Amino acid sequence: MTRQEYFAKLKREAIGRKASSTKYASKRRLRVDTLDPFTEFVMEECSLLAQDREEITGMKWHIDHIVPLFHKDACGLHVAANLQVVPAWWNHKKRNFNMDEYIIAGY
């Protein structure tokens, strides 16, 4: 393989720097190497549900932590009971607020 072919292959197969970094970002933020099997199952189901909702509604959906993982007053856990599938715009607007705080604040 020539140098030009090698770089052409890299360019063709590249997923992009941003996509590559976000692919593992949640795992890095959580600092979790392994999840319990039930939480892994729920994460997979949430991911499939988000994809289905995206196909049906035509808008992006995210897996959200009800109680944020990092917050000054509370620290949520990365467990099945703390996950929900919500529209992406809502998740971006909510940021790291707890759902109760978010709703009370009127965002």
N, CA, C and O atoms as CSV, one atom per row, in Angstrom:
chain,resi,resn,atom,element,x,y,z
A,1,MET,N,N,0.851,-1.173,0.000
A,1,MET,CA,C,0.000,0.000,0.000
A,1,MET,C,C,0.901,1.243,0.000
A,1,MET,O,O,1.838,1.347,0.793
A,2,THR,N,N,0.607,2.153,-0.879
A,2,THR,CA,C,1.394,3.381,-0.962
A,2,THR,C,C,0.939,4.352,0.118
A,2,THR,O,O,-0.100,4.175,0.754
A,3,ARG,N,N,1.744,5.369,0.297
A,3,ARG,CA,C,1.418,6.386,1.304
A,3,ARG,C,C,0.105,7.086,0.965
A,3,ARG,O,O,-0.718,7.333,1.846
A,4,GLN,N,N,-0.085,7.399,-0.299
A,4,GLN,CA,C,-1.307,8.072,-0.735
A,4,GLN,C,C,-2.532,7.186,-0.508
A,4,GLN,O,O,-3.579,7.667,-0.073
A,5,GLU,N,N,-2.397,5.896,-0.802
A,5,GLU,CA,C,-3.507,4.968,-0.558
A,5,GLU,C,C,-3.821,4.866,0.926
A,5,GLU,O,O,-4.983,4.810,1.329
A,6,TYR,N,N,-2.763,4.844,1.734
A,6,TYR,CA,C,-2.947,4.755,3.190
A,6,TYR,C,C,-3.737,5.954,3.715
A,6,TYR,O,O,-4.694,5.786,4.471
A,7,PHE,N,N,-3.334,7.169,3.313
A,7,PHE,CA,C,-4.025,8.366,3.786
A,7,PHE,C,C,-5.433,8.474,3.207
A,7,PHE,O,O,-6.336,8.981,3.872
A,8,ALA,N,N,-5.627,8.010,1.992
A,8,ALA,CA,C,-6.968,7.996,1.409
A,8,ALA,C,C,-7.873,7.049,2.193
A,8,ALA,O,O,-9.043,7.353,2.424
A,9,LYS,N,N,-7.328,5.892,2.603
A,9,LYS,CA,C,-8.099,4.941,3.403
A,9,LYS,C,C,-8.446,5.537,4.767
A,9,LYS,O,O,-9.573,5.395,5.241
A,10,LEU,N,N,-7.477,6.203,5.396
A,10,LEU,CA,C,-7.740,6.846,6.682
A,10,LEU,C,C,-8.856,7.878,6.574
A,10,LEU,O,O,-9.751,7.944,7.416
A,11,LYS,N,N,-8.779,8.681,5.517
A,11,LYS,CA,C,-9.788,9.721,5.314
A,11,LYS,C,C,-11.167,9.112,5.064
A,11,LYS,O,O,-12.175,9.623,5.551
A,12,ARG,N,N,-11.205,8.022,4.305
A,12,ARG,CA,C,-12.461,7.350,3.973
A,12,ARG,C,C,-13.111,6.729,5.208
A,12,ARG,O,O,-14.332,6.780,5.363
A,13,GLU,N,N,-12.293,6.141,6.088
A,13,GLU,CA,C,-12.817,5.394,7.230
A,13,GLU,C,C,-12.885,6.207,8.519
A,13,GLU,O,O,-13.331,5.701,9.548
A,14,ALA,N,N,-12.449,7.449,8.468
A,14,ALA,CA,C,-12.429,8.273,9.679
A,14,ALA,C,C,-13.850,8.603,10.112
A,14,ALA,O,O,-14.707,8.931,9.292
A,15,ILE,N,N,-14.079,8.511,11.410
A,15,ILE,CA,C,-15.391,8.900,11.934
A,15,ILE,C,C,-15.369,10.334,12.424
A,15,ILE,O,O,-16.397,10.862,12.847
A,16,GLY,N,N,-14.229,10.957,12.373
A,16,GLY,CA,C,-14.120,12.348,12.793
A,16,GLY,C,C,-13.673,12.452,14.232
A,16,GLY,O,O,-13.983,11.603,15.068
A,17,ARG,N,N,-12.941,13.508,14.497
A,17,ARG,CA,C,-12.383,13.695,15.841
A,17,ARG,C,C,-13.475,13.863,16.890
A,17,ARG,O,O,-13.407,13.252,17.956
A,18,LYS,N,N,-14.477,14.680,16.599
A,18,LYS,CA,C,-15.548,14.918,17.560
A,18,LYS,C,C,-16.334,13.643,17.827
A,18,LYS,O,O,-16.615,13.314,18.979
A,19,ALA,N,N,-16.687,12.929,16.773
A,19,ALA,CA,C,-17.450,11.692,16.944
A,19,ALA,C,C,-16.640,10.673,17.725
A,19,ALA,O,O,-17.180,9.945,18.558
A,20,SER,N,N,-15.348,10.623,17.457
A,20,SER,CA,C,-14.484,9.684,18.152
A,20,SER,C,C,-14.384,10.024,19.639
A,20,SER,O,O,-14.410,9.134,20.490
A,21,SER,N,N,-14.271,11.302,19.941
A,21,SER,CA,C,-14.132,11.696,21.346
A,21,SER,C,C,-15.445,11.546,22.104
A,21,SER,O,O,-15.438,11.196,23.284
A,22,THR,N,N,-16.573,11.805,21.442
A,22,THR,CA,C,-17.848,11.672,22.141
A,22,THR,C,C,-18.287,10.217,22.280
A,22,THR,O,O,-19.149,9.891,23.096
A,23,LYS,N,N,-17.679,9.347,21.469
A,23,LYS,CA,C,-18.049,7.938,21.525
A,23,LYS,C,C,-17.814,7.356,22.916
A,23,LYS,O,O,-18.613,6.554,23.399
A,24,TYR,N,N,-16.736,7.753,23.551
A,24,TYR,CA,C,-16.399,7.223,24.869
A,24,TYR,C,C,-16.493,8.278,25.966
A,24,TYR,O,O,-16.067,8.026,27.093
A,25,ALA,N,N,-17.035,9.438,25.665
A,25,ALA,CA,C,-17.076,10.525,26.634
A,25,ALA,C,C,-17.885,10.177,27.869
A,25,ALA,O,O,-17.466,10.473,28.988
A,26,SER,N,N,-19.037,9.553,27.683
A,26,SER,CA,C,-19.867,9.255,28.858
A,26,SER,C,C,-19.168,8.284,29.789
A,26,SER,O,O,-19.260,8.420,31.009
A,27,LYS,N,N,-18.473,7.310,29.234
A,27,LYS,CA,C,-17.756,6.350,30.075
A,27,LYS,C,C,-16.615,7.033,30.827
A,27,LYS,O,O,-16.357,6.719,31.989
A,28,ARG,N,N,-15.931,7.973,30.159
A,28,ARG,CA,C,-14.851,8.702,30.832
A,28,ARG,C,C,-15.410,9.570,31.948
A,28,ARG,O,O,-14.842,9.620,33.038
A,29,ARG,N,N,-16.532,10.260,31.682
A,29,ARG,CA,C,-17.123,11.122,32.700
A,29,ARG,C,C,-17.572,10.321,33.905
A,29,ARG,O,O,-17.423,10.767,35.042
A,30,LEU,N,N,-18.116,9.152,33.665
A,30,LEU,CA,C,-18.628,8.328,34.754
A,30,LEU,C,C,-17.513,7.670,35.550
A,30,LEU,O,O,-17.695,7.310,36.713
A,31,ARG,N,N,-16.363,7.515,34.917
A,31,ARG,CA,C,-15.237,6.817,35.541
A,31,ARG,C,C,-15.669,5.430,36.007
A,31,ARG,O,O,-15.307,4.976,37.093
A,32,VAL,N,N,-16.446,4.777,35.162
A,32,VAL,CA,C,-16.949,3.450,35.470
A,32,VAL,C,C,-16.387,2.479,34.443
A,32,VAL,O,O,-16.552,2.666,33.237
A,33,ASP,N,N,-15.726,1.447,34.932
A,33,ASP,CA,C,-15.193,0.445,34.018
A,33,ASP,C,C,-16.248,-0.599,33.676
A,33,ASP,O,O,-16.377,-1.017,32.525
A,34,THR,N,N,-16.996,-1.012,34.688
A,34,THR,CA,C,-18.024,-2.020,34.449
A,34,THR,C,C,-19.320,-1.593,35.130
A,34,THR,O,O,-19.308,-1.011,36.214
A,35,LEU,N,N,-20.405,-1.887,34.488
A,35,LEU,CA,C,-21.727,-1.624,35.046
A,35,LEU,C,C,-22.347,-2.965,35.397
A,35,LEU,O,O,-21.977,-4.001,34.844
A,36,ASP,N,N,-23.297,-2.930,36.327
A,36,ASP,CA,C,-23.969,-4.186,36.636
A,36,ASP,C,C,-24.804,-4.601,35.424
A,36,ASP,O,O,-25.213,-3.747,34.638
A,37,PRO,N,N,-25.057,-5.887,35.265
A,37,PRO,CA,C,-25.752,-6.381,34.060
A,37,PRO,C,C,-27.117,-5.739,33.826
A,37,PRO,O,O,-27.490,-5.497,32.679
A,38,PHE,N,N,-27.864,-5.460,34.888
A,38,PHE,CA,C,-29.183,-4.864,34.715
A,38,PHE,C,C,-29.066,-3.447,34.155
A,38,PHE,O,O,-29.823,-3.073,33.259
A,39,THR,N,N,-28.129,-2.659,34.673
A,39,THR,CA,C,-27.942,-1.303,34.177
A,39,THR,C,C,-27.470,-1.327,32.725
A,39,THR,O,O,-27.903,-0.495,31.927
A,40,GLU,N,N,-26.601,-2.254,32.371
A,40,GLU,CA,C,-26.180,-2.387,30.973
A,40,GLU,C,C,-27.374,-2.702,30.084
A,40,GLU,O,O,-27.505,-2.140,28.996
A,41,PHE,N,N,-28.249,-3.601,30.542
A,41,PHE,CA,C,-29.450,-3.961,29.791
A,41,PHE,C,C,-30.346,-2.734,29.607
A,41,PHE,O,O,-30.832,-2.481,28.505
A,42,VAL,N,N,-30.562,-1.977,30.675
A,42,VAL,CA,C,-31.419,-0.799,30.598
A,42,VAL,C,C,-30.803,0.256,29.683
A,42,VAL,O,O,-31.524,0.924,28.941
A,43,MET,N,N,-29.473,0.417,29.725
A,43,MET,CA,C,-28.804,1.371,28.836
A,43,MET,C,C,-29.022,0.983,27.367
A,43,MET,O,O,-29.301,1.837,26.526
A,44,GLU,N,N,-28.892,-0.302,27.076
A,44,GLU,CA,C,-29.123,-0.770,25.707
A,44,GLU,C,C,-30.571,-0.532,25.281
A,44,GLU,O,O,-30.831,-0.097,24.160
A,45,GLU,N,N,-31.508,-0.820,26.181
A,45,GLU,CA,C,-32.932,-0.595,25.882
A,45,GLU,C,C,-33.220,0.889,25.677
A,45,GLU,O,O,-33.967,1.258,24.771
A,46,CYS,N,N,-32.630,1.739,26.515
A,46,CYS,CA,C,-32.810,3.187,26.363
A,46,CYS,C,C,-32.249,3.659,25.029
A,46,CYS,O,O,-32.843,4.502,24.357
A,47,SER,N,N,-31.108,3.113,24.656
A,47,SER,CA,C,-30.494,3.477,23.385
A,47,SER,C,C,-31.397,3.091,22.214
A,47,SER,O,O,-31.581,3.873,21.281
A,48,LEU,N,N,-31.955,1.891,22.266
A,48,LEU,CA,C,-32.876,1.451,21.208
A,48,LEU,C,C,-34.145,2.299,21.191
A,48,LEU,O,O,-34.650,2.646,20.124
A,49,LEU,N,N,-34.658,2.631,22.378
A,49,LEU,CA,C,-35.851,3.471,22.472
A,49,LEU,C,C,-35.577,4.853,21.887
A,49,LEU,O,O,-36.418,5.408,21.180
A,50,ALA,N,N,-34.399,5.411,22.183
A,50,ALA,CA,C,-34.041,6.723,21.631
A,50,ALA,C,C,-33.972,6.663,20.110
A,50,ALA,O,O,-34.424,7.586,19.433
A,51,GLN,N,N,-33.411,5.587,19.569
A,51,GLN,CA,C,-33.337,5.440,18.112
A,51,GLN,C,C,-34.732,5.316,17.505
A,51,GLN,O,O,-35.023,5.927,16.476
A,52,ASP,N,N,-35.591,4.526,18.143
A,52,ASP,CA,C,-36.962,4.369,17.636
A,52,ASP,C,C,-37.707,5.696,17.658
A,52,ASP,O,O,-38.382,6.052,16.692
A,53,ARG,N,N,-37.584,6.424,18.759
A,53,ARG,CA,C,-38.270,7.713,18.860
A,53,ARG,C,C,-37.746,8.696,17.824
A,53,ARG,O,O,-38.504,9.500,17.281
A,54,GLU,N,N,-36.440,8.629,17.550
A,54,GLU,CA,C,-35.859,9.516,16.548
A,54,GLU,C,C,-36.430,9.214,15.168
A,54,GLU,O,O,-36.724,10.134,14.405
A,55,GLU,N,N,-36.590,7.925,14.840
A,55,GLU,CA,C,-37.161,7.547,13.550
A,55,GLU,C,C,-38.614,7.991,13.435
A,55,GLU,O,O,-39.049,8.450,12.379
A,56,ILE,N,N,-39.365,7.853,14.531
A,56,ILE,CA,C,-40.789,8.182,14.507
A,56,ILE,C,C,-41.017,9.687,14.478
A,56,ILE,O,O,-41.821,10.178,13.685
A,57,THR,N,N,-40.308,10.429,15.345
A,57,THR,CA,C,-40.569,11.862,15.477
A,57,THR,C,C,-39.706,12.728,14.578
A,57,THR,O,O,-40.062,13.870,14.286
A,58,GLY,N,N,-38.564,12.189,14.131
A,58,GLY,CA,C,-37.666,12.975,13.301
A,58,GLY,C,C,-36.792,13.937,14.081
A,58,GLY,O,O,-36.111,14.767,13.479
A,59,MET,N,N,-36.791,13.850,15.410
A,59,MET,CA,C,-35.902,14.698,16.212
A,59,MET,C,C,-35.015,13.832,17.096
A,59,MET,O,O,-35.314,12.664,17.344
A,60,LYS,N,N,-33.933,14.415,17.561
A,60,LYS,CA,C,-32.924,13.685,18.330
A,60,LYS,C,C,-33.406,13.450,19.758
A,60,LYS,O,O,-34.054,14.315,20.348
A,61,TRP,N,N,-33.083,12.259,20.324
A,61,TRP,CA,C,-33.422,11.904,21.699
A,61,TRP,C,C,-32.154,11.488,22.435
A,61,TRP,O,O,-31.248,10.903,21.842
A,62,HIS,N,N,-32.093,11.794,23.740
A,62,HIS,CA,C,-30.932,11.463,24.573
A,62,HIS,C,C,-31.334,10.603,25.760
A,62,HIS,O,O,-32.492,10.590,26.178
A,63,ILE,N,N,-30.358,9.889,26.291
A,63,ILE,CA,C,-30.525,9.208,27.572
A,63,ILE,C,C,-30.061,10.194,28.634
A,63,ILE,O,O,-28.927,10.671,28.598
A,64,ASP,N,N,-30.944,10.494,29.579
A,64,ASP,CA,C,-30.688,11.524,30.581
A,64,ASP,C,C,-30.655,10.913,31.970
A,64,ASP,O,O,-31.358,9.941,32.245
A,65,HIS,N,N,-29.840,11.481,32.842
A,65,HIS,CA,C,-29.849,11.100,34.251
A,65,HIS,C,C,-30.845,12.003,34.975
A,65,HIS,O,O,-30.727,13.227,34.912
A,66,ILE,N,N,-31.806,11.423,35.650
A,66,ILE,CA,C,-32.828,12.193,36.353
A,66,ILE,C,C,-32.166,13.060,37.418
A,66,ILE,O,O,-32.376,14.273,37.450
A,67,VAL,N,N,-31.371,12.447,38.285
A,67,VAL,CA,C,-30.551,13.195,39.232
A,67,VAL,C,C,-29.169,13.278,38.590
A,67,VAL,O,O,-28.555,12.243,38.331
A,68,PRO,N,N,-28.667,14.482,38.327
A,68,PRO,CA,C,-27.402,14.628,37.601
A,68,PRO,C,C,-26.240,13.916,38.287
A,68,PRO,O,O,-26.209,13.779,39.510
A,69,LEU,N,N,-25.290,13.468,37.476
A,69,LEU,CA,C,-24.118,12.799,38.028
A,69,LEU,C,C,-23.239,13.778,38.794
A,69,LEU,O,O,-22.652,13.425,39.817
A,70,PHE,N,N,-23.148,15.006,38.297
A,70,PHE,CA,C,-22.326,16.018,38.950
A,70,PHE,C,C,-23.170,17.253,39.218
A,70,PHE,O,O,-23.628,17.916,38.287
A,71,HIS,N,N,-23.373,17.558,40.479
A,71,HIS,CA,C,-24.157,18.711,40.884
A,71,HIS,C,C,-23.654,19.152,42.238
A,71,HIS,O,O,-23.156,18.328,43.006
A,72,LYS,N,N,-23.771,20.439,42.553
A,72,LYS,CA,C,-23.240,20.924,43.827
A,72,LYS,C,C,-24.014,20.391,45.031
A,72,LYS,O,O,-23.440,20.258,46.111
A,73,ASP,N,N,-25.309,20.081,44.872
A,73,ASP,CA,C,-26.132,19.636,46.001
A,73,ASP,C,C,-26.381,18.135,46.033
A,73,ASP,O,O,-26.717,17.590,47.085
A,74,ALA,N,N,-26.225,17.467,44.915
A,74,ALA,CA,C,-26.531,16.032,44.871
A,74,ALA,C,C,-25.659,15.359,43.829
A,74,ALA,O,O,-25.184,15.990,42.884
A,75,CYS,N,N,-25.464,14.089,44.017
A,75,CYS,CA,C,-24.691,13.313,43.052
A,75,CYS,C,C,-25.516,12.083,42.695
A,75,CYS,O,O,-25.673,11.172,43.508
A,76,GLY,N,N,-26.036,12.065,41.483
A,76,GLY,CA,C,-26.818,10.926,41.044
A,76,GLY,C,C,-25.920,9.761,40.699
A,76,GLY,O,O,-24.711,9.917,40.529
A,77,LEU,N,N,-26.511,8.617,40.600
A,77,LEU,CA,C,-25.772,7.408,40.278
A,77,LEU,C,C,-26.057,6.989,38.843
A,77,LEU,O,O,-27.099,7.313,38.273
A,78,HIS,N,N,-25.120,6.275,38.287
A,78,HIS,CA,C,-25.317,5.735,36.943
A,78,HIS,C,C,-25.928,4.347,37.100
A,78,HIS,O,O,-25.267,3.326,36.910
A,79,VAL,N,N,-27.212,4.344,37.453
A,79,VAL,CA,C,-27.965,3.100,37.651
A,79,VAL,C,C,-29.254,3.185,36.840
A,79,VAL,O,O,-29.662,4.262,36.405
A,80,ALA,N,N,-29.873,2.053,36.651
A,80,ALA,CA,C,-31.069,1.965,35.811
A,80,ALA,C,C,-32.191,2.886,36.285
A,80,ALA,O,O,-32.880,3.489,35.463
A,81,ALA,N,N,-32.379,2.999,37.572
A,81,ALA,CA,C,-33.484,3.800,38.107
A,81,ALA,C,C,-33.277,5.297,37.909
A,81,ALA,O,O,-34.208,6.075,38.116
A,82,ASN,N,N,-32.089,5.712,37.517
A,82,ASN,CA,C,-31.797,7.133,37.358
A,82,ASN,C,C,-31.731,7.542,35.880
A,82,ASN,O,O,-31.201,8.606,35.560
A,83,LEU,N,N,-32.257,6.718,34.990
A,83,LEU,CA,C,-32.177,6.994,33.560
A,83,LEU,C,C,-33.553,7.236,32.965
A,83,LEU,O,O,-34.546,6.652,33.397
A,84,GLN,N,N,-33.593,8.110,31.963
A,84,GLN,CA,C,-34.818,8.373,31.216
A,84,GLN,C,C,-34.436,8.780,29.803
A,84,GLN,O,O,-33.327,9.260,29.571
A,85,VAL,N,N,-35.342,8.592,28.866
A,85,VAL,CA,C,-35.115,8.997,27.477
A,85,VAL,C,C,-35.939,10.249,27.233
A,85,VAL,O,O,-37.163,10.243,27.365
A,86,VAL,N,N,-35.236,11.339,26.868
A,86,VAL,CA,C,-35.891,12.638,26.699
A,86,VAL,C,C,-35.433,13.272,25.389
A,86,VAL,O,O,-34.407,12.874,24.838
A,87,PRO,N,N,-36.187,14.261,24.880
A,87,PRO,CA,C,-35.741,14.967,23.675
A,87,PRO,C,C,-34.395,15.654,23.922
A,87,PRO,O,O,-34.130,16.141,25.021
A,88,ALA,N,N,-33.567,15.687,22.911
A,88,ALA,CA,C,-32.225,16.260,23.049
A,88,ALA,C,C,-32.276,17.730,23.438
A,88,ALA,O,O,-31.496,18.174,24.281
A,89,TRP,N,N,-33.188,18.490,22.834
A,89,TRP,CA,C,-33.263,19.920,23.142
A,89,TRP,C,C,-33.581,20.129,24.618
A,89,TRP,O,O,-33.067,21.056,25.244
A,90,TRP,N,N,-34.424,19.272,25.168
A,90,TRP,CA,C,-34.802,19.376,26.581
A,90,TRP,C,C,-33.615,19.024,27.466
A,90,TRP,O,O,-33.373,19.682,28.478
A,91,ASN,N,N,-32.879,17.995,27.088
A,91,ASN,CA,C,-31.718,17.577,27.860
A,91,ASN,C,C,-30.638,18.656,27.854
A,91,ASN,O,O,-30.008,18.905,28.881
A,92,HIS,N,N,-30.419,19.301,26.705
A,92,HIS,CA,C,-29.429,20.374,26.636
A,92,HIS,C,C,-29.851,21.568,27.485
A,92,HIS,O,O,-29.021,22.205,28.135
A,93,LYS,N,N,-31.131,21.859,27.473
A,93,LYS,CA,C,-31.640,22.993,28.242
A,93,LYS,C,C,-31.595,22.699,29.740
A,93,LYS,O,O,-31.317,23.593,30.540
A,94,LYS,N,N,-31.864,21.471,30.115
A,94,LYS,CA,C,-31.894,21.048,31.525
A,94,LYS,C,C,-30.499,21.076,32.145
A,94,LYS,O,O,-30.358,21.374,33.331
A,95,ARG,N,N,-29.480,20.774,31.364
A,95,ARG,CA,C,-28.085,20.709,31.803
A,95,ARG,C,C,-27.945,19.782,33.005
A,95,ARG,O,O,-28.380,18.632,32.949
A,96,ASN,N,N,-27.340,20.270,34.099
A,96,ASN,CA,C,-27.120,19.392,35.241
A,96,ASN,C,C,-28.095,19.661,36.381
A,96,ASN,O,O,-27.796,19.370,37.539
A,97,PHE,N,N,-29.267,20.219,36.054
A,97,PHE,CA,C,-30.304,20.411,37.073
A,97,PHE,C,C,-30.992,19.086,37.367
A,97,PHE,O,O,-31.115,18.227,36.494
A,98,ASN,N,N,-31.435,18.935,38.603
A,98,ASN,CA,C,-32.306,17.823,38.955
A,98,ASN,C,C,-33.645,18.106,38.277
A,98,ASN,O,O,-34.004,19.268,38.093
A,99,MET,N,N,-34.374,17.086,37.912
A,99,MET,CA,C,-35.653,17.300,37.233
A,99,MET,C,C,-36.587,18.177,38.050
A,99,MET,O,O,-37.256,19.049,37.496
A,100,ASP,N,N,-36.644,17.960,39.367
A,100,ASP,CA,C,-37.523,18.772,40.216
A,100,ASP,C,C,-37.125,20.240,40.172
A,100,ASP,O,O,-37.978,21.114,40.015
A,101,GLU,N,N,-35.829,20.513,40.312
A,101,GLU,CA,C,-35.346,21.885,40.261
A,101,GLU,C,C,-35.637,22.499,38.904
A,101,GLU,O,O,-36.008,23.669,38.807
A,102,TYR,N,N,-35.468,21.710,37.866
A,102,TYR,CA,C,-35.674,22.185,36.506
A,102,TYR,C,C,-37.133,22.586,36.285
A,102,TYR,O,O,-37.416,23.639,35.714
A,103,ILE,N,N,-38.053,21.737,36.743
A,103,ILE,CA,C,-39.481,22.014,36.555
A,103,ILE,C,C,-39.916,23.199,37.424
A,103,ILE,O,O,-40.666,24.058,36.961
A,104,ILE,N,N,-39.455,23.252,38.672
A,104,ILE,CA,C,-39.811,24.349,39.575
A,104,ILE,C,C,-39.278,25.676,39.063
A,104,ILE,O,O,-39.961,26.696,39.155
A,105,ALA,N,N,-38.062,25.675,38.523
A,105,ALA,CA,C,-37.468,26.915,38.022
A,105,ALA,C,C,-38.197,27.437,36.791
A,105,ALA,O,O,-38.017,28.594,36.409
A,106,GLY,N,N,-39.017,26.597,36.168
A,106,GLY,CA,C,-39.819,27.031,35.024
A,106,GLY,C,C,-39.081,27.067,33.713
A,106,GLY,O,O,-39.450,27.822,32.814
A,107,TYR,N,N,-38.050,26.268,33.587
A,107,TYR,CA,C,-37.323,26.228,32.327
A,107,TYR,C,C,-38.148,25.442,31.368
A,107,TYR,O,O,-37.751,25.258,30.217
